Amino acid sequence: MRPRAGAPAILALVVGVTLAVAACSGRSVGPGPSAHVLTVGTWGGENAGAIVDDTIVHVHIGCTLGNFPLPTVVDDAGRFSVEGSYTLRAYPVAVGPPLPAVFTGVVNGSQLTLSVAVDDTVEKKLVPLGPVTVVLGREPRMQVCPICRTPNEASRMGVWGRSRGHPHHSPLRDDQRE
């Protein structure tokens, strides 16, 4: 990802805020997975969600979405930073190419605090998203925007950077939940 003027400062701010929010939460969320592992499953929060499978993490923040490979390095404090791709205009119709992005997060038990810095190569600016907090086993509350049910569905639809196709093969919105 090519840095833009001011991009390092914005990225540092996004990373700093993510780490500060996670540190201030000061709590581990109950029994469950190892303290610093992105466990396979659905992680949900308010207007945010992450679906983790064996090889990829699919993230929704509002009506945007992105993907990153499972981090190979999560430090002793549960922090990670990994490159991936992000679509800023994903709903109701995906517009534009997937963009380079850096996902930073902190895993604390079954809680993940995540921020994304998207290099909008179309608008020529860095777009910060988050921080958002999602919890393992909780359904995402996406308001009007749908969320993919599994990363594999999105993968088959070409959302990993190979196509501009709409990623929501099987959407699930709040108004469709029981």
C-alpha positions as CSV (number, residue, x, y, z in Angstrom):
1,M,0.0,0.0,0.0
2,R,1.5,3.3,-1.1
3,P,1.5,5.9,1.7
4,R,-0.3,9.2,1.0
5,A,0.5,12.6,2.5
6,G,-0.6,12.4,6.1
7,A,-1.3,8.7,5.8
8,P,1.3,7.6,8.5
9,A,-0.3,10.0,11.0
10,I,-3.8,8.8,10.3
11,L,-2.7,5.2,10.5
12,A,-0.9,5.8,13.8
13,L,-4.0,7.5,15.1
14,V,-6.2,4.6,14.1
15,V,-3.8,2.0,15.6
16,G,-3.5,4.1,18.8
17,V,-7.2,4.5,19.3
18,T,-7.8,0.8,18.8
19,L,-5.2,-0.1,21.3
20,A,-6.4,2.5,23.8
21,V,-10.0,1.4,23.6
22,A,-9.0,-2.2,24.0
23,A,-6.8,-1.4,27.0
24,C,-9.4,0.7,28.7
25,S,-12.0,-2.1,28.5
26,G,-9.9,-3.8,31.0
27,R,-12.0,-7.0,31.0
28,S,-11.8,-10.4,29.6
29,V,-15.1,-11.7,28.4
30,G,-15.8,-14.9,30.3
31,P,-14.6,-18.4,29.7
32,G,-13.9,-19.4,26.2
33,P,-11.1,-19.4,23.8
34,S,-7.4,-18.8,24.5
35,A,-6.9,-15.2,25.5
36,H,-5.2,-14.1,22.3
37,V,-6.5,-16.2,19.4
38,L,-9.0,-15.3,16.7
39,T,-11.3,-18.3,17.1
40,V,-13.3,-19.7,14.2
41,G,-16.8,-18.5,14.3
42,T,-19.1,-15.4,14.2
43,W,-18.0,-12.3,16.1
44,G,-20.8,-9.7,16.4
45,G,-21.3,-6.2,17.7
46,E,-23.4,-3.1,17.0
47,N,-23.2,-2.4,13.2
48,A,-20.1,-4.6,13.0
49,G,-19.3,-8.3,12.5
50,A,-16.5,-10.6,11.7
51,I,-16.7,-14.1,10.4
52,V,-13.6,-16.2,11.0
53,D,-12.9,-19.5,9.2
54,D,-9.7,-21.5,9.0
55,T,-7.9,-19.2,6.6
56,I,-9.6,-15.8,6.4
57,V,-11.4,-13.2,8.4
58,H,-14.4,-11.4,6.7
59,V,-15.3,-8.1,8.3
60,H,-18.3,-5.8,8.0
61,I,-18.4,-2.3,9.5
62,G,-21.6,-0.7,8.6
63,C,-22.3,-1.1,4.8
64,T,-18.6,-1.8,4.1
65,L,-16.7,-5.0,4.0
66,G,-13.2,-6.4,3.9
67,N,-11.1,-9.5,4.3
68,F,-7.7,-10.4,5.7
69,P,-5.8,-13.7,6.2
70,L,-5.7,-15.0,9.8
71,P,-2.9,-13.1,11.5
72,T,0.2,-15.2,11.7
73,V,1.5,-13.1,14.6
74,V,-0.6,-12.1,17.5
75,D,1.7,-10.7,20.2
76,D,1.6,-11.5,24.0
77,A,-0.9,-8.6,24.5
78,G,-3.2,-9.9,21.8
79,R,-2.4,-7.2,19.2
80,F,-2.0,-7.8,15.5
81,S,-1.7,-5.7,12.3
82,V,-2.3,-7.4,8.9
83,E,-2.8,-6.3,5.3
84,G,-6.0,-7.2,3.5
85,S,-8.5,-5.7,1.1
86,Y,-11.6,-3.6,1.7
87,T,-14.7,-2.4,-0.2
88,L,-15.9,0.9,1.0
89,R,-19.1,1.0,-1.1
90,A,-20.5,-2.5,-0.7
91,Y,-24.3,-2.1,-0.2
92,P,-26.8,-2.0,-1.8
93,V,-24.5,-2.6,-4.9
94,A,-20.8,-3.0,-4.7
95,V,-19.1,-0.1,-6.3
96,G,-15.4,0.2,-7.1
97,P,-12.6,-2.2,-6.7
98,P,-11.5,-3.8,-3.4
99,L,-8.9,-1.5,-1.9
100,P,-5.7,-2.2,0.0
101,A,-6.2,-1.9,3.8
102,V,-4.5,-2.5,7.1
103,F,-6.5,-4.2,9.8
104,T,-5.3,-3.7,13.4
105,G,-6.8,-5.3,16.4
106,V,-6.6,-6.5,19.9
107,V,-8.0,-9.9,21.0
108,N,-8.9,-10.3,24.6
109,G,-10.6,-13.6,25.3
110,S,-13.8,-13.7,23.2
111,Q,-13.6,-9.9,22.5
112,L,-12.0,-8.3,19.5
113,T,-11.5,-4.6,19.1
114,L,-10.7,-3.8,15.4
115,S,-9.9,-0.8,13.3
116,V,-9.3,-0.6,9.5
117,A,-7.2,1.9,7.6
118,V,-8.3,1.8,4.0
119,D,-6.1,3.2,1.2
120,D,-8.8,4.7,-1.0
121,T,-6.8,4.7,-4.3
122,V,-9.9,6.0,-6.1
123,E,-10.5,9.1,-3.9
124,K,-6.8,9.3,-3.1
125,K,-7.2,9.4,0.7
126,L,-6.8,7.2,3.7
127,V,-10.1,6.2,5.2
128,P,-10.1,5.1,8.9
129,L,-12.9,2.8,10.1
130,G,-13.5,1.9,13.8
131,P,-12.6,1.0,16.3
132,V,-15.4,-1.5,16.7
133,T,-15.8,-4.2,19.3
134,V,-17.2,-7.6,18.4
135,V,-17.7,-10.6,20.6
136,L,-17.3,-14.3,19.7
137,G,-20.7,-16.1,19.5
138,R,-22.8,-12.9,19.3
139,E,-24.8,-12.2,16.1
140,P,-23.8,-9.0,14.4
141,R,-26.5,-6.3,14.6
142,M,-26.1,-4.8,11.1
143,Q,-29.1,-2.4,11.0
144,V,-30.0,-2.0,7.3
145,C,-26.9,-3.6,5.8
146,P,-26.6,-7.4,5.3
147,I,-23.7,-9.5,6.3
148,C,-22.4,-12.6,4.5
149,R,-23.1,-15.8,6.4
150,T,-19.6,-17.3,5.8
151,P,-16.3,-16.1,4.3
152,N,-16.5,-18.9,1.7
153,E,-19.7,-17.6,0.3
154,A,-18.0,-14.2,-0.3
155,S,-15.0,-15.9,-1.7
156,R,-17.0,-17.8,-4.3
157,M,-18.6,-14.4,-5.2
158,G,-15.1,-12.9,-5.9
159,V,-14.8,-10.4,-3.0
160,W,-11.2,-11.2,-2.2
161,G,-10.0,-8.7,-4.8
162,R,-10.7,-10.6,-8.0
163,S,-14.1,-9.2,-9.0
164,R,-16.5,-6.4,-8.4
165,G,-19.4,-8.8,-7.9
166,H,-21.8,-8.2,-5.0
167,P,-20.6,-10.3,-2.1
168,H,-23.9,-11.0,-0.3
169,H,-24.8,-14.4,-1.5
170,S,-26.9,-15.1,1.6
171,P,-27.5,-11.8,3.4
172,L,-28.8,-11.6,7.0
173,R,-30.1,-8.2,8.1
174,D,-31.7,-7.3,11.5
175,D,-35.1,-7.3,9.9
176,Q,-34.6,-10.9,8.8
177,R,-33.6,-12.2,12.2
178,E,-36.0,-14.0,14.4
